[in-house]
Amino acid sequence: MKKLFFILLSVSSLFANYKAPIHVSGSQLIDSQKAYEMFNKGAKFIGVRPDRFVKMGKIKNAYPLYVSLFSKQKLNSFAKENEDIIIYCNGQSCSLSAEAIVKAVDYGYKNIYYYRDGYPAWKHYKLPIE
């Protein structure tokens, strides 16, 4: 039992310092202020967080689309290729938004914004959530 605990502790420490990439090709990195400005102008937000996190809250009007379900068809049902799309997940330690951005760019979307700080920062600044 002690050995299993040590193994689990070792594995979890490998990911404790993980940081999502700062830049994802085909997207523009934005901070919370810019994300909120774009929110107020009607930009589309896509949250790629797992459902268990979405149930705890999401950015208001964001389309929840977990990255493993991310497809061109589902993306097309929410946003057109020429619309501003902001993709976010659980902050700087979450790589899911970077994975989704790569897919969106491959699908031909041009106006992709990478909100790396994601839901935790949005909530921290008391911006609209649901």
N, C-alpha and C positions, 0 to 999 in steps of 0.2 A: 504494500500500500504506500509506504514511504517513497519507494522507487517511482511509482506511478505519479505521485504528487510532484516529485522532482522533475520528471519528464514534462508534465503539463506546465509547470512553472518555467522551465527552460524554453519551451516552445512559445509560450505567451510573451516572454521577454524578447524574443526575436522580433515580434511585431509591435512592441511597445514604442519603438522609436521610428516606425515607418512613417514616411511623409509621402503624400500624393505628389505627382510631378507638378512642377511650377508652370510649365508650359505644355500644351497639347497642340500639336500641329493642326492648323485649320481652324483654330479658335482664338478668341481674345480673352485673356484673364481679366476678371473684374472683381472689385471689392464690394463690400456691402452697400456703400453709398451709391455706387454706379448701378448695382443690381436694383436698389430701391427706386432710383430715377427711372430705370427701364421698366420696372414694375408699374410705375405710375403712368407710363406712356403706352402700356398695353403689351409689353413683351410677353412671350409665352415661356413659362417655367416648367421644366420637367425634372421631377425628383426621381432619381434612380435608386433610392434606398429600399431595402427589404420591407415587406409589408408590416413586419412587427414594429418597425420604426415609424412607418407612415401612420399606424394606429395611434401613436403617441403625439402626432401632430405633423403638419406640413405647411409649406408656404401657401398662403391663400391663393386659391384657383390654380395651383400647380397640378399638372397631370402626373399622377404616380405611374411610373413605368420602370419596373425593376429591370436592371441591365440584362439579365438573362432572357427577358421577354422582349427586349428592344428589337424592333424590326422596322423596316421601311414602311410597311403597311400600317403598323400602329402609330408610327411617327406621323405619317401622312394624315391619319384620322384626327390628329390634334393640331398640326401646324403645316403650313405650306413651306416649300423650299426657300422662298425669299423672305420669310418672316424672321424676326429676331427671336432666337431661342436661347434660353439660359438653362444650362444643365448643372444640377447640384446633387450632392449627397450629404454624408455626415461629417463634413469638414476636412481639414488638411490631412487627416490620417486615413481617408477613404479614397480608394482608387476607382470606385465605380463610375464616377462622373467622367473621369479620363477615358475609361473603356467605352462609355456611351458616346462620347464626343468623337472618338475614332470611327465608330459605326456611323454616326450622323454625317460626318464628312464623307465617308465612303458612299453614302446614299445620295450625295450631291447637295447637301445643305451647306449654305455659304455663310450665313449670319449666326454663327454659333459662339456663345459666350460661356466661359468656364468660371462658374462661381465656386471657386475652390474652398472658400470658408464655409459654404453650405448652410444647412439648416441650423446648426448650433449658433453661428454668428447672427443669422437672421433673428432667431429667437432672443438672443442676448440683447440685441438692439431694440427689442420690443416692436418689431415690424409685423405686419399682418400675417397671422397664422390661422389655421383651422384644424 
